[in-house]
Amino acid sequence: MAAELLSDVEIRNTKPTDKPRKLSDGNGLILLVHPNGSKYFQLRFTLHGKEKMLQLGSYPNMGLADAREAAKAARQLVASGMDPVQNKRIENAKKAASAATTFQSVAEQWLAIKQPDLAPTSHRKIIQTFNVNVYPRFGNLPISDIRALTVRDAMQAMEQRGALQLMEKCRSWIRNVFAFALAEEMIKHNPIPEKDLLLKKHRGESHPRLKNRDDAGQFLRNLFEYSGRAETRLAIWLQLLVATRPSELRLAEWVEFDLDKGLWIIPLDRMKSRKHMTEPHVVTLSLQAIAALKELYSLTSYSKLLFPSLINSTKPISDMTLSKALRTIWPNYRIVPHGFRHFFSTMANEHGQFRNDVIEAALAHKDANAIRSVYNRATYIDERRKLAQWWGDELEAMRAGGKVLTFKKGKV
C-alpha cells in the first residue's frame, strides 16, 4: 500500500517536539520540523551509489506544491546523471554574479572611473538623471539581460514629457556604460545602437539665449526691476558680466576673489576644461562686476559661498534657481544662464576690436589646435581687462536703451 502523501493542513498543524521530526511525502521528499518550529523541505536522492540530500526551501515561503515541483525537477537532473546540489550551487553563483553586474552597479563603476574627467556638475547631473529616469526602470536588471527595447522604453518616457535634450544625453551615457561593460568582458556586444530612429530628435538651440541688443536691453530693465531675492538678481547680473559657465559662478567661494585687483581665480578642479588646462582660470572683473560683488558680499558674507542655499548655507543654490527666475524676468522666449556666454561671444566677435584669442581665453575654451595649446601660455590679461570693461559698459548701454554710460574709475 502506497504511503499517504502530505497535505497543507497536516503541515500547518504539525507541532515541534524536543527532537527534529521528518514527515515523508514520498519519492524522497520530506518535511523536516525543527524543535524551534521552523520547517524545511528536503529531497533525499542517490547518485552514483551515494545518498545525498538537497535543501529545497523553508515552509511557508515554499508551499507544498512548489516543493513537489522542485523535487520533480531535481529528480530529472539525477536521472540525467547531474547532481542537483552542485547545480543549485552553480545557479546561486550565477545569481550572485548577476547581482554584481546589474546595470546600476556597472554604471556606478563607470561613473567612478569617469569622475576625475567630469566637471562636478556633470557628474551630479548623470547621477540625478540615472536615479530618476533609468535605475527605477532597469537598474536592478543584469546588464547582460538588457536589450535596446528596454532602453528605448525608458527614453520614450522622457520623450513624452518633452525632455528631448536630456533624453539624448541620457541615452549617450547609457551607451557608454554598455561600452564600458563590453571592454570589461561583462557582455559580448553593445546592444545600444549609436542612433535610434524611433526616438524624436532635439532640434532646439543647445543653449537658448538673448537674440539682439534690443532684447538684451529690455531683459536688463526687467532684471533690475525684479521683485525676487536680491541674491538671485545679482547672480543673473554677474552671470551676464563675467560670462563664465553657470556652475563656475554658482559654486564660487569668496576666497577666490581679489576685488582690489579685479580678479577672480577659479580653481582648476572646478573648470570643465581642466583636462586641457595647467593653471586655474583667471577672470578679469569689470567695475560693474566689482560693484555687484560688493553688494552681494553685504548679503551673503556669512557663508563661504557667494550664493548659499536658503535651507543650508554650506550648500550652493540649485542650478534651477536662475532658470526659474529667468522665466519670470523674461517670458518673451526661453533663455538659460549658459546662453549668456553665447551672447557675450557673439557680441564681442561682432564688435571686431578684440582678437579671437582674447575672447576664447576669456571664455576658457580649449584651443582647437592641440599642439598650440600646449605651448601657448599667454593669458592676454591686459586685453582681457579691456574686454571685460567694454562688455560691462555695453550691457549698461543696452539697459539704458542704446545711450552709452561710462563707468568712471575710482571707488565703487
Buried (B, 14 or more C-beta within 10 A) or exposed (E): EEEEEBEEEBBEEBEBEEEEBEBBBEBBBBBBBEEEEEBBBBBBBEBEEEEBEBEBBEBEEBBBEBBBEBBEEBBEBBEEEEBBBEBBEEEEEEEEEBEEBBBBBBBBBBBEEBEEEBBEBBBEBBBEBBEEBBBEBBBEBBBBBBEEEBBBEBBBEBBEEEBBBBBBBBBEBBBBBBBBBBEEEBBEEBBBEEEBEEBBEBEEEEBBBBBEBEBBBBBBBBBEEBEEBEBBBBBBBBBBBBBBBBBBBBBBBBEBBEBEEBBBBBBBEBBBBBEBBEEBBBBBBBBBBBBBBEBBEEBBEEBBBBBBBEEEEEEBBEBEBBBEBBEEBBEEEBBBBBBBBBBBBBBBEEEEEBEEBBBBBBBBBBBEEEEEBEEEEEBBEEBBBBBBBBBBBBBBBBBEEEEEEEBEEEEB
